[in-house]
């Protein structure tokens, strides 16, 4: 083999080697790269570099087939199925392409035999029989795989993300080279993942599951508590071993918390269709006079009624003004993640329809109903007599219909038209919005972006000097200078940056909080 860098390949069996700065035979390259040669990341012939994503997939496919064959020969398919079901959320799942990564990781590297050795130890003693050089390098990398909770610090491109191990925040961030992870991530997305170190990056070794921001603190607190209890029973228990040993149950825990949060959020929205019906005690004119005199009651034009329903004598929309200014809206559970939300200047509280023989008050929340009904009865006094009320819990109805739909979809399996994993991240407003976006907006894109950007700036300009409960009622400016509160401020800003990126992805906008980070002196989040 020549080492003269001036020599160029003379045939398809020779190529330039950046590791040696020389010409090398293709056979020698294949036999030595990554094992005897320290190949740089940019080498297009190195399957574990950043310039050869498809080569890695080719090696991975061949390695998976050979690893499965070896495991089946040594322990049999029934043992592999038991390992799968111990580490799967679905007890009926069988061995397939999707289930193999975690199953092989556990079978080869984690499950000890009677003699204390793993299958990988046995395979190594046999000289890695059946594996070529690239597959042996992959085996050694996968042998070092571990589970971690990752936070995406930065998205480099459609393949690379810079991640941080949340259990070791003082450790250096590292590159994860994985299209699926990069494609589903935003800044500060968090994942429970099983990853393996390769020479120039880490890759997902089996599975990475997103943990939503809205429920992360609850999930994180529970698993920290579980780890402390497990470590007390087994001194020296490593964090990664704890995660790997409970990987499936921790994914299930995340799903349970998300479902419960969604339930609580919907139920707290007070989605109730309420109506009170009154019989007229006399002529309708005094009622019309009273309601027309109220600033909150705005008379609407006559409307066509469906079917045989008679048209009302009069119809009012009830706004939050006049005496009704005293109504206090319930806080929205996700308000902290919707910084652009502002109160309506004239909030509609309900409606009134007057017929020849009755008056009907209608609202869409119980809070509004319980506020409006006593006020209406005070205004009208003996002119009306209460007869009946109707309250329909729309939140409960929505949850029941959704649970029934999900049960049906689970029984039928994934749709061919909708790939698994296509759901919006919980916490993203688009997940609750089934209406199509108006692609032909009357507002030019540049002007729309400018308006949103200005609204965002106005909101955060006020927020910088507001007392925040999560910061012990200190302002963000004060918290940024307080060593004890600064970590809380950083976590809060991460949540806001992440939500703004969700909104940008959904709406096609380009909003960011860089100027807020400059104001607060938090450059590490830029």
PyMOL commands that set and color helices and strands:
alter all, ss='L'
color gray80, all
select helices_A, chain A and resi 26-32+53-86+97-110+119-125+133-143+166-168+179-184+213-233+239-245+247-268+285-292+322-326+335-337+366-383+394-412+429-432+445-463+469-471+476-480+483-507+514-520+523-525
alter helices_A, ss='H'
color red, helices_A
select strands_A, chain A and resi 14-17+22-25+146-155+160-165+174-177+190-197+202-210+272-280+297-299+314-319+348-354+358-363+384-393
alter strands_A, ss='S'
color yellow, strands_A
deselect
rebuild
show_as cartoon
